[in-house]
């Protein structure tokens, strides 16, 4: 459904937002782009939806070239952007009908489509309420319905749960799964929530600083790390540095301050060896944890930092802006 070849976007001033990325998306697949704010996810979506021209490279959406067939591309896709687009001074139904007119959907067909979508996202009872009175979760559900109004073959979801609480976010995941099941829509989902991509995406790419660093299923990405991960918090950074020199069966120790993460084949066998190594070098462990590889550890391995470190304060600012709009 989507084929991306060497896609690049350079903004004025030489800022390379997207750097030579390539990937494919199959029919009826949920494909995730995981990365922090500023990684290039939204710029990628804008190029694939023909809202932004690539600097170089090619992209084909449903077999259509985004450079030369942009109008045809837009007829086959739906978009749910980060920002809220529904008119707060209209009801949920009025917003849906207004969008139906934009798409020139005949009146009777529009009514049927609207009723079905409002039922799908559980907004039927609230359809005649003004959107300004909707909760944040209700607004996001309305945005989801608006993106599906013209029966698109491909739906782009750009940070669809940004600013929502955990309970509302997980409920949104149920709606997204239901959409794929009932409507057969192919979805590209961008997010910086690890658990969101892990829960929803059939396949995913980790994108950081405009580059795709690894692609695969969640299990494949986690499987790229050896067996178990042993995390040791040392008393000092110097001791952590000393522990990071442990090489017996370790591919590449990761050190962050006074924490060392060691990927091992079998923690039951390797833990005793690591203990002996620490005793010999008089390293004092403050805590030791053993766990299976996670997407957070995959991100750390391939980018050298956690996704929270990559976020900095940007996530907080964006969430706060969205929450203000939702509660206005």
C-alpha positions in Angstrom: 0.0 0.0 0.0 2.9 2.3 0.7 6.4 2.3 -0.7 9.0 4.8 0.5 12.4 5.0 -1.3 15.2 7.3 0.0 12.8 10.0 1.2 14.5 13.1 2.4 13.3 16.6 3.5 15.7 19.5 4.1 14.3 22.7 5.4 15.8 26.2 4.7 19.0 26.6 6.7 20.1 23.1 5.9 18.0 21.4 8.6 17.5 17.8 7.5 14.3 16.7 9.1 14.1 13.4 7.3 17.2 11.7 6.1 17.0 9.1 3.3 14.4 6.8 4.8 12.9 3.7 3.1 10.2 1.3 4.2 7.0 -0.4 2.9 3.6 -0.9 4.4 1.3 -3.8 3.5 -2.4 -3.9 3.1 -4.5 -4.0 6.3 -1.3 -3.5 8.3 -0.8 -1.2 11.3 2.6 0.2 10.7 4.3 2.2 13.5 6.8 5.0 13.4 8.3 5.3 16.9 10.5 8.2 17.9 10.7 11.3 20.1 9.3 14.6 19.1 11.5 16.2 16.4 12.6 12.8 15.1 11.0 13.4 11.7 7.7 11.5 12.1 5.3 14.3 11.3 7.4 15.5 8.4 7.3 12.0 7.0 3.5 11.9 7.3 3.2 15.3 5.6 5.2 14.1 2.7 3.3 10.9 2.4 0.0 12.8 2.4 1.3 15.2 -0.2 1.1 18.2 2.2 4.8 18.7 1.9 7.1 18.2 -1.1 10.1 15.9 -0.5 13.6 17.3 -1.2 14.6 14.0 -2.7 13.5 10.4 -2.9 10.2 8.9 -3.9 7.0 7.7 -2.1 4.1 5.8 -3.5 0.8 5.7 -1.7 -1.7 3.1 -3.0 0.4 3.0 -6.1 0.3 6.8 -6.6 3.3 9.0 -6.7 3.0 11.7 -4.0 5.0 14.1 -6.1 3.0 13.9 -9.4 -0.4 12.5 -8.3 -1.0 14.4 -5.1 -4.8 15.0 -5.8 -5.4 11.3 -6.4 -3.4 10.4 -3.3 -5.6 12.6 -1.2 -8.8 10.9 -2.4 -7.6 7.5 -1.0 -6.3 8.6 2.4 -7.6 9.9 5.7 -5.6 11.9 8.2 -6.0 12.4 11.9 -3.4 15.1 12.8 -1.9 15.9 16.2 -3.9 19.1 16.4 -7.7 19.2 17.0 -9.5 20.2 13.9 -13.2 20.0 14.8 -15.2 23.2 15.2 -15.9 23.7 18.9 -19.0 25.8 18.1 -20.7 23.0 16.2 -22.1 19.7 17.4 -20.4 16.4 16.7 -23.0 15.6 14.0 -22.7 19.1 12.4 -18.9 18.7 12.2 -19.3 15.3 10.5 -21.9 16.6 8.1 -19.7 19.7 7.3 -16.8 17.4 6.5 -19.1 15.2 4.4 -19.9 18.3 2.3 -16.2 18.9 1.8 -15.9 15.4 0.3 -19.1 15.9 -1.7 -20.7 12.9 -0.2 -24.4 12.7 -1.2 -26.8 13.6 1.7 -28.4 10.2 2.3 -25.0 8.4 2.0 -23.5 11.0 4.4 -26.2 10.5 7.0 -25.7 6.7 6.9 -21.9 7.0 7.1 -22.0 9.5 9.9 -24.3 7.4 12.0 -22.2 4.3 11.5 -18.9 6.1 12.4 -20.4 7.8 15.5 -21.6 4.5 16.7 -18.2 2.9 16.0 -16.5 5.5 18.3 -19.3 5.5 20.8 -20.4 9.1 20.3 -24.0 8.5 19.1 -25.5 9.7 22.4 -23.3 12.9 22.3 -23.7 13.7 18.6 -26.0 16.7 19.2 -23.8 18.2 22.0 -21.5 21.1 21.1 -17.9 20.0 20.7 -16.7 22.6 23.2 -18.4 20.5 25.9 -16.7 17.3 24.9 -13.9 15.7 27.0 -10.4 15.3 25.5 -11.1 11.7 24.8 -14.4 12.4 23.1 -12.7 15.0 20.9 -10.0 12.6 19.8 -12.7 10.0 19.0 -14.5 12.6 16.9 -11.2 13.3 15.0 -10.9 9.6 14.3 -14.4 9.5 12.9 -13.8 12.5 10.7 -10.7 10.9 9.3 -12.7 7.9 8.2 -15.7 9.8 6.8 -14.9 9.3 3.1 -14.0 5.6 3.4 -10.2 6.0 2.9 -8.1 3.0 2.1 -5.2 4.3 4.2 -5.5 6.2 7.5 -2.6 8.3 8.9 -2.7 8.7 12.7 -0.2 11.3 13.8 0.3 11.0 17.6 -3.5 10.1 18.0 -3.4 9.9 21.8 -1.1 12.8 22.7 -2.3 14.5 25.8 -4.7 11.8 26.9 -4.6 10.0 30.2 -3.5 6.3 30.3 -7.1 5.0 30.6 -8.4 7.0 27.7 -5.4 6.3 25.6 -5.8 2.5 25.9 -9.5 2.9 25.0 -8.4 4.7 21.8 -6.3 1.7 21.0 -9.5 -0.5 21.0 -11.1 1.9 18.5 -8.1 1.7 16.2 -8.1 -2.1 16.3 -11.8 -2.1 15.6 -11.3 0.1 12.6 -8.8 -2.3 11.0 -11.1 -5.2 11.8 -14.4 -3.8 10.6 -13.2 -1.4 7.8 -10.1 -3.1 6.4 -8.1 0.1 6.6 -4.3 0.2 6.4 -2.9 2.4 9.1 0.3 4.4 9.6 0.6 5.3 13.2 3.2 7.7 14.6 3.9 7.8 18.4 6.5 8.4 21.0 4.7 6.2 23.4 6.5 2.9 23.5 3.6 0.9 24.9 1.3 2.3 22.2 3.5 1.1 19.3 4.2 -2.2 21.0 0.5 -2.8 21.5 -0.9 -1.7 18.1 1.8 -2.0 15.4 2.2 -5.2 13.3 5.5 -3.8 12.2 7.4 -0.7 13.2 10.4 1.5 12.5 12.4 3.4 15.1 13.2 6.8 13.7 15.6 9.2 15.4 17.1 12.4 14.1 15.5 11.9 10.8 16.9 8.4 10.2 15.3 5.0 10.5 17.6 2.9 12.7 15.8 -0.4 12.7 12.6 -2.0 11.3 10.7 -5.1 12.2 8.0 -6.6 14.4 8.1 -5.9 18.1 9.4 -9.4 18.7 12.1 -9.0 16.0 13.3 -5.7 17.5 13.4 -7.1 21.0 15.0 -10.3 19.7 17.9 -8.2 18.2 19.0 -7.8 21.8 20.6 -10.9 23.3 18.5 -13.0 25.7 18.1 -11.1 29.0 19.2 -7.7 30.2 21.0 -7.2 33.5 20.8 -3.7 34.9 23.2 -2.8 37.6 23.1 0.5 39.5 26.6 1.1 41.0 27.6 3.3 43.9 29.7 5.6 41.7 30.1 6.4 38.0 33.7 5.2 38.3 32.5 1.8 39.4 30.0 1.7 36.6 32.8 2.5 34.1 34.8 -0.4 35.6 31.8 -2.8 35.3 31.3 -1.8 31.7 34.6 -3.4 30.9 33.1 -6.8 31.6 33.3 -8.6 28.2 32.4 -12.3 28.8 29.6 -12.9 26.3 28.6 -9.2 26.3 28.0 -7.7 22.9 28.2 -4.0 23.9 27.6 -2.8 27.5 25.5 0.4 27.8 26.5 2.8 30.5 24.4 5.8 31.7 25.8 7.6 34.7 26.2 5.0 37.4 23.9 2.5 35.6 25.3 -0.3 33.4 23.0 -2.5 31.2 24.5 -5.8 30.1 22.7 -7.9 27.5 23.4 -11.6 28.1 22.4 -15.0 26.6 21.1 -16.4 29.9 20.9 -14.4 33.1 20.8 -17.6 35.3 24.3 -18.5 34.1 25.8 -15.1 33.6 24.7 -13.4 36.8 27.1 -15.4 38.9 30.0 -14.5 36.6 29.1 -10.8 36.8 28.9 -11.0 40.6 32.4 -12.5 40.7 33.7 -9.8 38.4 32.3 -7.1 40.7 33.7 -8.8 43.9 37.2 -9.0 42.3 37.1 -5.3 41.4 35.4 -4.1 44.6 32.4 -2.8 42.7 29.4 -2.0 45.0 26.0 -2.7 43.4 23.2 -0.6 44.8 20.6 -2.6 42.9 20.5 -5.4 40.3 17.5 -6.1 38.0 17.0 -8.8 35.5 14.4 -8.3 32.7 13.5 -9.3 29.2 14.4 -6.9 26.4 11.8 -4.1 25.9 11.3 -1.5 23.2 12.9 1.1 25.5 16.0 -1.0 25.6 15.9 -1.5 21.8 15.7 2.3 21.4 18.6 2.8 23.8 20.8 0.2 22.0 20.3 1.7 18.5 20.2 5.4 19.4 22.4 5.5 22.5 19.7 7.2 24.7 16.3 6.5 26.1 13.3 7.9 24.4 12.6 10.0 27.5 16.0 11.6 27.3 15.4 12.3 23.6 12.1 14.0 24.4 13.5 16.5 26.9 10.8 19.0 27.7 9.1 19.0 24.4 6.6 16.3 25.2 5.5 18.1 28.3 4.9 21.3 26.3 3.0 19.6 23.5 0.8 17.7 26.0 0.1 20.8 27.9 -1.0 22.7 24.7 -3.3 19.8 23.7 -4.8 19.6 27.2 -5.5 23.3 27.2 -7.4 23.0 23.9 -9.3 20.0 25.1 -10.4 21.7 28.3 -11.1 25.1 26.7 
